[in-house]
Amino acid sequence: MGRVTRTADLWHHYGRTRHATDRAVPGDFYWSWGQDSGPGAEILGDLTGRYVGDLGAGAARHGAHLAIHHHPASIVAVDASPAQHAMAGDLYGHLFPRLNLALCDVPAHLRASTDTYDVLYSVFGAVDFTEPRELLPAAANALRPGGRLVFSTLAHHLGGTPAHPDVQHTEIAAKTPDGTAAVMRRWVLQEHVWTKLLDEAGFTRITTEVLPGGPGPRAADTLLVTAHRTQEPHTV
């Protein structure tokens, strides 16, 4: 989804059961961890004729929903995982050119896309799994002046441990394609940390909202963050 190891696709196993059983374009768009409640795509604003990027798109289910129901000029669903990219192509390749699937390191794609996007979003995607001091400036670079970045991320660790009060990653369990145990990095940060990072990256009008999670051992509150790139042009 975001930054993964160069030697193994740590997202190889993710979503395979759903891929086999649920092949429809989703009728809804949710930001919450449970994917069953809270605000929807209206948080992104009017997407009609807009250029939109999904950062860490996975199987591109959110991008497919927007392509069908919200009339953007184009959505680019970017993911660094060959396995996730292949699943997205199998599910939604027929939506091209409304939905474009890009197999690429997310920060690299953003750095190469100066002033390209009106809206960028991440639903527990690349913003969670990429060093934010690398990703957020790259996102600001890729947005047009005044463009919008929206992302949902964990408000606390699964299990209830508080989010980090500084820019610190957490190592979480993963598996390589052959099933070998591995770890990947996830950034679970407090609201004020995200706000400071966004401000430093060139964003303004930053707002945060906590979406309560439901019951259950893996339930989690969601932190929904919206920010806008400044109106100032990029300088060389």
Residue pairs with C-beta under 8 A, 6 or more apart in sequence:
1 11
1 56
1 57
1 58
1 79
1 80
1 81
1 84
1 125
1 126
1 128
1 129
2 55
2 56
2 80
2 106
2 125
2 126
2 127
2 128
2 129
2 130
2 135
3 80
3 105
3 106
3 107
3 126
3 129
3 130
3 131
3 185
4 10
4 11
4 80
4 81
4 129
4 184
5 182
5 184
8 176
8 177
8 180
8 182
9 81
9 82
9 83
9 176
9 177
10 81
10 174
10 175
10 176
10 182
10 184
11 58
11 79
11 81
11 83
11 84
12 81
12 83
12 175
12 176
12 177
13 83
13 175
13 177
14 58
14 81
14 83
14 84
15 58
15 59
15 84
15 87
16 87
18 59
19 59
19 87
19 90
19 91
23 91
25 61
25 64
25 65
25 68
25 92
25 95
26 61
26 62
26 64
26 65
27 65
27 69
28 40
28 65
29 40
29 41
29 62
29 65
29 66
29 69
30 36
30 37
30 38
30 39
30 40
31 38
31 39
31 40
31 43
31 123
31 150
31 152
31 211
31 222
31 224
32 38
32 152
32 211
32 213
32 222
33 124
33 152
33 154
33 211
33 213
33 219
33 220
33 221
33 222
34 213
34 214
34 219
36 214
37 211
37 214
38 211
38 222
38 224
39 211
39 224
41 47
41 65
41 66
41 69
41 70
43 150
43 224
43 226
44 52
44 66
44 70
44 119
44 121
44 148
44 150
45 119
45 148
47 66
47 70
47 71
47 72
47 119
48 70
48 71
48 72
49 71
49 72
49 73
50 72
50 73
50 118
50 119
51 72
51 73
51 74
51 76
51 116
51 117
51 118
51 119
52 63
52 66
52 72
52 74
52 75
52 76
52 117
52 118
52 119
52 120
52 121
53 75
53 76
53 78
53 110
53 113
53 116
53 117
53 119
53 120
53 121
53 142
54 60
54 62
54 63
54 75
54 76
54 77
54 78
54 121
54 122
54 123
54 125
55 78
55 106
55 110
55 120
55 121
55 122
55 125
55 126
55 127
55 135
55 139
55 151
56 78
56 79
56 80
56 106
56 122
56 124
56 125
56 126
56 127
56 128
56 129
56 130
57 63
57 77
57 78
57 79
57 84
57 88
57 101
57 125
58 79
58 81
58 84
58 87
58 88
58 125
59 84
59 87
59 88
59 91
59 92
60 77
60 79
60 88
60 91
60 92
60 99
60 101
61 91
61 92
62 121
62 123
63 75
63 77
63 92
63 99
64 91
64 92
64 95
64 99
66 72
66 75
67 75
67 92
67 95
67 98
67 99
68 95
68 98
72 98
74 97
74 98
74 100
75 98
75 99
75 100
76 100
76 101
76 102
76 109
76 117
77 88
77 99
77 100
77 101
77 102
78 102
78 104
78 106
78 109
78 126
79 85
79 88
79 101
79 102
79 103
79 104
79 106
79 126
80 103
80 104
80 105
80 106
80 126
82 103
83 177
85 101
85 103
88 101
89 101
92 99
92 101
93 101
102 109
106 126
106 130
106 135
106 138
107 130
107 134
107 135
107 138
109 142
110 120
110 135
110 138
110 139
110 141
110 142
111 138
111 141
111 142
113 141
113 142
114 141
114 142
114 234
115 141
115 142
115 143
115 144
115 145
115 234
116 142
116 143
116 144
117 142
117 143
117 144
117 147
118 143
118 144
118 147
118 148
119 147
119 148
119 149
119 150
120 139
120 142
120 143
120 147
120 148
120 149
120 150
121 149
121 150
121 151
122 128
122 150
122 151
122 152
122 153
123 151
123 152
124 152
124 153
124 154
125 151
126 135
127 135
127 151
127 153
127 187
128 153
128 154
128 186
128 187
128 188
129 184
129 185
129 186
129 187
130 187
131 169
131 185
131 187
132 167
132 187
132 189
132 194
132 197
133 167
133 197
136 149
136 197
136 198
136 200
136 201
136 203
137 201
137 202
139 149
139 201
140 149
140 201
140 202
140 203
140 229
141 234
143 149
143 229
144 229
145 229
145 230
145 231
145 232
145 233
146 228
146 229
146 230
146 231
147 228
147 229
148 226
148 227
148 228
148 229
149 198
149 203
149 225
149 226
149 227
149 228
149 229
150 224
150 225
150 226
150 227
151 224
151 225
152 211
152 222
152 223
152 224
152 225
153 187
153 188
153 189
153 194
153 222
153 223
153 225
154 163
154 186
154 188
154 220
154 221
154 222
154 223
155 163
155 191
155 210
155 220
155 221
155 222
155 223
156 162
156 163
156 188
156 220
156 221
157 163
157 170
157 188
157 220
158 218
158 220
159 217
159 218
162 190
163 188
163 189
163 190
163 193
163 223
164 170
164 187
164 188
164 189
164 190
164 193
165 190
165 193
166 189
166 193
167 187
167 189
167 193
167 197
168 187
168 189
169 185
169 186
169 187
170 185
170 186
170 187
170 188
171 183
171 184
171 185
171 186
172 183
172 184
172 185
172 186
173 181
173 182
173 183
174 181
174 182
174 183
174 184
175 181
175 182
176 182
189 197
191 208
191 210
191 223
191 225
194 208
194 223
194 225
195 206
195 208
198 206
198 225
198 227
199 206
202 229
202 230
202 232
203 227
203 228
203 229
203 230
204 227
204 228
204 229
204 230
205 226
205 227
205 228
206 225
206 226
206 227
207 225
207 226
207 227
208 223
208 224
208 225
208 226
209 223
209 224
210 221
210 222
210 223
210 224
211 221
211 222
211 223
211 224
212 221
213 219
213 220
213 221
213 222
